[in-house]
Amino acid sequence: MKCTEIFRQSICALLLFGACVTVYAAQCKAPVAPPGVKLQMVAEEMRINDVPTTIRAFSTKMSVDTVLTYYRNVWARLATANRPGFMENINGEWQLISTIEGECFTVVQVKILDGGAYGLISMTTKPTNQTKLIKVGKDFPVLPGSVVMNDFDYADGIRNARTIVLTNQSALTANVAYYRNEFKSRGWQVMTDKTTADKTSPSYVMVMRKGLEEASVVISRTDGDVQVVANIVDKP
């Protein structure tokens, strides 16, 4: 699997639970891995809701259950009278197991791939009072009444990028007009401005440029709300 695909899956998977990951990773040691499994760093300088996070990926011929059992055994020792050693959740095709050790919060998410397992490990540290005060979506145009769900910053050594996900209950057309006007007023040149051909679930796509920056905004209706996903890259 190519690194770009690994990173794309990292972002997609973290969108599922990233709102809960509001903690800091710099002081955490490298995560443990099952025997024979090599971890690949895919996001060393990533920020989730303005907080640094590291993400590593791995693939193995082990089954998903074997990987989960490994972490259950490793983290069982962390159990106390007040807390379990770990917690498990299922989110779509991903199975998640997480723990807190000291100041560090680790999430392992794993899914079936090619007869084995593919996993992502994110590491952060427990939030501080200062962390909780950080405003997500800072400096990004937000239609009044919107809720910013996630705000990712990441760098791969070549370019810096930011992904913002927000929802609101305004009309789809109101969102389109707002973001078209907001970006134009900030000096962005519209390169693409179109709707999809799907009449049952329409969505709008806008691509804009300003200098070396490129922004793509996808506006669609999801479960009765309007979702806006914006990607901004400084060296496309």
Secondary structure, 3 states (H helix, E strand, C coil): CCHHHHHHHHHHHHHHHHHHCCCCCCCCCCCCCCCCCCCEEEEEEEEECCEEEEEEEEEECCCHHHHHHHHHHHHHHHCCCCCCCCEEEEECCEEEEEEEECCEEEEEEEEEECCEEEEEEEEEECCCHHHHCCCCCCCCCCCCCCEEEEEEEEECCCCEEEEEEEEECCCHHHHHHHHHHHHHHCCCEEEEEEECCCCCCCEEEEEEEECCEEEEEEEEEECCEEEEEEEEECCC
